[in-house]
C-alpha cells in the first residue's frame, strides 16, 4: 500500500522530521554570541578589578585616605561618582584601592587552600587504605564545623590581622578542594594508564609524578578560579567582623562594616563595596564554569 503525499499534512509524524526548519545561520550566530555574553562580562569584570589592583592610581581620581569633612556624606554625583563616606573620602577611589588587598587576600588564601588540599588529597587517594581512612576522618571533622566558625577559632588562637585572615580562609576552603582532588587521584590510580605502568614495573614515585599528579592538577584552574571569588567573600566577612584589615584601610569588608552605621543616611557607603564583592564572586563563578566546559570531557 502506497501513501499519497497529498493525503499527508506537515504535522503528521511521517513528515514531521522533514518539515522542521533548521535555524538560519544568522540566528545560530546570535545564539552563540548570547551564550558567550556572561563569559565576556565575567572576564571584563575580573580584568577591571585586576587592573585596579595593579594600577589603582590610574583609575582612582582621589587619595583613598584623604579626609575632607566638607564633602562628608555626599551622594553619588559628578564630583564623587559613588559618593563619599563620613569623613569625606571618595567611595569609588576606596573601592579601586581596595581591590588590591581584597584580591590579594583571596588569591593567597586560595593558593594556601589548594596547596593543602593537593597534599591531603594525594595522600588520601594514593597512600593506601589506612592513610585514606585517617585523612578522611580529619576532613570529616573539618566539614562538621561551619567554615566561618573554623576561621574564627583559628583567628582567636592566632590573633587578628591580614596574614591570619589569609591562613584562616585557606584552611576553611581546603577540605572541599581535598575531597575533589582525592576523587581525581583515585580515578587515575585505577585507570588503564596507571595499571599499564604498574605492569611495566614503574615505581610508585614515578607513577605518582608522571601519570597521576599532572592529570590530577587539571581541575586546579577551575577550582582556583571558583575559589578566588569564594575567598574574597570569606575575607570580606571576616573584615566585616573587625578581624581583617584595620580601619581606615580601603578593604571592601571593612568598608561594609563602617557603612552599616550610616545605612539610613548614606546607603552608598554599603551598597557599592557590597556590589564589588558580588561582582567578583559572580565573575569568578562564570569563568570557572566556562573553564570546566572547555576542559576535557
C-alpha positions as CSV (number, residue, x, y, z in Angstrom):
1,X,0.0,0.0,0.0
2,X,1.5,3.4,-1.0
3,X,0.9,6.7,0.6
4,X,-0.1,9.7,-1.4
5,X,1.9,12.8,-0.4
6,X,-1.2,14.9,-0.9
7,X,-3.0,13.0,1.8
8,X,-0.4,13.9,4.5
9,X,-0.1,17.2,6.3
10,X,3.2,18.7,7.6
11,X,2.1,17.9,11.1
12,X,1.9,14.1,10.5
13,X,4.7,12.0,12.2
14,X,5.9,10.8,8.8
15,X,6.7,14.3,7.6
16,X,7.4,16.0,10.9
17,X,11.2,15.4,10.9
18,X,11.4,16.7,7.3
19,X,9.1,19.6,7.9
20,X,11.1,21.0,10.8
21,X,13.0,24.1,9.7
22,X,16.6,24.5,10.6
23,X,17.6,27.8,12.2
24,X,19.1,30.3,9.9
25,X,22.9,30.7,10.0
26,X,22.5,34.3,11.4
27,X,20.2,33.0,14.2
28,X,22.8,30.4,15.2
29,X,25.4,33.1,15.3
30,X,23.3,35.3,17.6
31,X,22.6,32.4,19.9
32,X,26.3,31.6,20.2
33,X,27.0,35.2,20.9
34,X,24.3,35.4,23.5
35,X,25.7,32.3,25.2
36,X,29.1,34.0,25.4
37,X,27.8,37.2,26.9
38,X,28.1,36.0,30.5
39,X,31.6,34.8,29.9
40,X,32.7,38.0,28.3
41,X,31.1,40.1,31.1
42,X,32.8,37.9,33.8
43,X,36.2,38.3,32.1
44,X,35.7,42.0,31.8
45,X,34.8,42.4,35.5
46,X,37.8,40.4,36.7
47,X,40.1,42.3,34.2
48,X,38.8,45.6,35.5
49,X,39.4,44.7,39.2
50,X,42.8,43.1,38.3
51,X,43.8,46.4,36.7
52,X,42.5,48.3,39.7
53,X,44.7,46.0,42.0
54,X,47.8,46.5,39.8
55,X,47.4,50.2,38.9
56,X,44.9,51.8,41.3
57,X,46.3,55.3,40.8
58,X,45.4,55.0,37.1
59,X,41.7,54.6,37.8
60,X,41.1,56.3,41.1
61,X,40.8,60.1,41.0
62,X,41.3,60.7,44.7
63,X,43.5,59.6,47.6
64,X,41.5,56.8,49.4
65,X,42.7,58.0,52.8
66,X,42.3,61.8,52.2
67,X,39.8,63.3,54.6
68,X,37.6,66.2,53.6
69,X,34.9,66.9,56.2
70,X,33.2,69.5,53.9
71,X,32.3,66.7,51.5
72,X,31.1,64.2,54.1
73,X,28.1,62.0,53.1
74,X,28.0,63.5,49.6
75,X,25.6,61.4,47.4
76,X,26.8,59.9,44.1
77,X,27.3,62.6,41.6
78,X,29.6,64.2,39.0
79,X,32.2,65.2,41.6
80,X,32.2,61.9,43.5
81,X,31.0,59.1,41.2
82,X,29.9,56.8,44.1
83,X,29.6,59.4,46.9
84,X,31.7,59.9,50.0
85,X,31.8,58.4,53.5
86,X,31.5,60.1,56.9
87,X,35.0,61.6,56.6
88,X,34.5,62.9,53.0
89,X,36.6,60.1,51.4
90,X,35.7,59.2,47.9
91,X,34.0,55.8,47.8
92,X,35.0,55.0,44.2
93,X,38.6,55.6,44.9
94,X,38.5,53.5,48.1
95,X,36.8,50.6,46.1
96,X,39.5,50.8,43.5
97,X,42.3,50.8,46.0
98,X,40.5,48.1,48.0
99,X,40.7,45.8,45.0
100,X,44.4,45.1,45.8
101,X,44.0,43.8,49.4
102,X,40.8,42.1,48.7
103,X,42.1,40.2,45.6
104,X,45.5,39.6,47.2
105,X,43.8,38.1,50.3
106,X,41.6,36.0,48.0
107,X,44.4,34.8,45.8
108,X,46.7,34.0,48.7
109,X,44.0,32.2,50.6
110,X,43.1,30.2,47.5
111,X,46.7,29.2,47.0
112,X,47.0,28.0,50.6
113,X,43.7,26.1,50.4
114,X,44.6,24.4,47.1
115,X,48.2,23.6,48.2
116,X,47.0,22.0,51.4
117,X,44.2,20.2,49.6
118,X,46.7,18.8,47.0
119,X,48.8,17.3,49.7
120,X,45.9,15.8,51.7
121,X,44.0,14.7,48.5
122,X,47.1,13.0,47.1
123,X,47.9,11.2,50.4
124,X,44.3,10.0,50.8
125,X,43.9,8.9,47.2
126,X,47.4,7.3,46.6
127,X,48.7,6.5,50.1
128,X,46.7,3.3,50.8
129,X,43.7,2.3,52.8
130,X,44.9,3.5,56.3
131,X,46.1,6.8,55.1
132,X,42.9,7.3,53.2
133,X,40.9,6.5,56.3
134,X,42.9,8.8,58.5
135,X,42.8,11.8,56.1
136,X,39.1,11.1,55.5
137,X,38.3,11.4,59.3
138,X,40.2,14.7,59.5
139,X,38.3,16.1,56.6
140,X,35.0,14.9,58.1
141,X,35.9,16.8,61.4
142,X,36.7,19.9,59.4
143,X,33.4,19.6,57.4
144,X,31.5,19.2,60.6
145,X,32.5,22.7,61.6
146,X,30.9,25.7,59.8
147,X,33.5,27.4,57.7
148,X,33.1,30.8,59.4
149,X,33.3,29.2,62.8
150,X,36.5,27.4,61.9
151,X,38.1,30.6,60.6
152,X,37.0,32.4,63.8
153,X,38.6,29.7,66.0
154,X,41.9,30.0,64.1
155,X,41.9,33.8,64.4
156,X,41.0,33.6,68.1
157,X,44.1,31.4,68.6
158,X,46.5,33.2,66.3
159,X,45.2,36.8,66.7
160,X,43.5,39.1,64.1
161,X,45.3,40.6,61.1
162,X,45.6,40.3,57.4
163,X,48.0,37.4,57.5
164,X,45.9,35.5,59.9
165,X,42.8,36.1,57.7
166,X,44.6,34.7,54.7
167,X,45.6,31.5,56.5
168,X,42.1,31.1,58.1
169,X,40.3,31.4,54.8
170,X,42.8,29.0,53.2
171,X,42.1,26.4,55.9
172,X,38.4,26.9,55.6
173,X,38.4,26.2,51.9
174,X,40.9,23.3,51.9
175,X,38.6,20.4,52.9
176,X,36.3,20.8,49.9
177,X,39.2,21.0,47.5
178,X,40.9,18.0,49.1
179,X,37.8,15.8,48.5
180,X,37.7,16.7,44.9
181,X,41.4,16.1,44.4
182,X,41.2,12.8,46.3
183,X,38.4,11.6,44.0
184,X,40.5,12.6,41.0
185,X,43.6,10.7,42.2
186,X,41.6,7.6,43.0
187,X,40.1,7.6,39.5
188,X,43.5,8.0,38.0
189,X,45.0,5.3,40.2
190,X,42.6,2.7,38.9
191,X,42.8,3.9,35.2
192,X,44.2,1.6,32.5
193,X,47.1,4.0,32.1
194,X,48.4,3.5,35.6
195,X,47.7,-0.2,35.5
196,X,49.8,-0.5,32.4
197,X,52.6,1.5,34.1
198,X,52.4,-0.8,37.1
199,X,52.6,-3.9,34.9
200,X,55.7,-2.4,33.2
201,X,57.4,-2.2,36.6
202,X,57.3,1.6,37.2
203,X,57.9,2.7,40.7
204,X,55.1,4.3,42.8
205,X,57.0,7.6,42.9
206,X,57.4,7.6,39.1
207,X,53.7,6.7,38.6
208,X,52.7,9.5,41.0
209,X,55.0,12.1,39.5
210,X,54.4,11.3,35.8
211,X,50.9,9.8,35.4
212,X,48.8,10.9,38.4
213,X,49.8,14.4,39.6
214,X,49.9,16.1,36.2
215,X,46.5,14.8,35.4
216,X,45.1,15.4,38.9
217,X,46.2,19.1,38.5
218,X,43.9,19.5,35.5
219,X,40.9,20.8,37.6
220,X,43.1,23.1,39.6
221,X,42.4,26.0,37.2
222,X,38.7,25.6,37.6
223,X,38.9,25.2,41.4
224,X,41.2,28.2,41.7
225,X,39.0,30.5,39.7
226,X,35.9,29.5,41.6
227,X,37.8,29.6,44.9
228,X,39.0,33.2,44.2
229,X,35.5,34.6,44.5
230,X,34.7,32.4,47.5
231,X,37.8,33.5,49.3
232,X,37.1,37.2,48.6
233,X,33.7,36.7,50.2
234,X,35.1,34.9,53.2
235,X,37.8,37.6,53.7
236,X,35.3,40.4,53.4
237,X,33.1,38.6,56.0
238,X,36.0,38.4,58.5
239,X,36.9,42.1,57.8
240,X,33.3,43.0,58.3
241,X,33.5,41.5,61.8
242,X,36.7,43.5,62.5
243,X,39.1,40.6,62.2
244,X,40.8,41.6,58.9
245,X,42.4,44.8,57.7
246,X,42.2,47.5,60.3
247,X,40.4,50.8,59.5
248,X,40.8,53.1,57.7
249,X,42.3,50.7,55.2
250,X,40.3,50.6,51.9
251,X,39.2,47.0,52.2
252,X,35.8,46.0,51.0
253,X,34.7,44.1,54.1
254,X,35.9,46.9,56.3
255,X,34.0,49.4,54.2
256,X,30.9,47.4,54.6
257,X,31.3,47.4,58.4
258,X,31.9,51.1,58.5
259,X,28.9,51.9,56.3
260,X,26.3,49.9,58.2
261,X,26.2,52.6,60.9
262,X,25.1,55.1,58.4
263,X,22.9,52.8,56.2
264,X,19.8,55.0,56.6
265,X,21.7,58.2,55.9
266,X,24.2,57.2,53.3
267,X,23.2,53.9,51.6
268,X,26.0,54.2,49.0
269,X,28.7,53.6,51.7
270,X,27.4,50.0,52.0
271,X,25.9,49.3,48.6
272,X,28.9,49.9,46.3
273,X,31.5,47.9,48.3
274,X,29.0,45.1,48.6
275,X,28.4,45.3,44.8
276,X,32.1,45.0,44.2
277,X,32.2,41.8,46.3
278,X,29.2,40.3,44.5
279,X,30.6,41.2,41.0
280,X,34.0,39.5,41.7
281,X,32.3,36.4,43.2
282,X,29.8,36.1,40.3
283,X,32.5,36.7,37.6
284,X,34.8,34.0,39.1
285,X,31.9,31.6,39.1
286,X,31.1,32.3,35.5
287,X,34.7,31.9,34.4
288,X,35.2,28.7,36.4
289,X,32.1,27.1,34.7
290,X,33.5,28.2,31.3
291,X,36.9,26.6,32.1
292,X,35.1,23.4,33.1
293,X,33.1,23.3,29.9
294,X,36.2,24.0,27.8
295,X,38.2,21.2,29.6
296,X,38.5,17.6,28.6
297,X,35.3,15.6,28.8
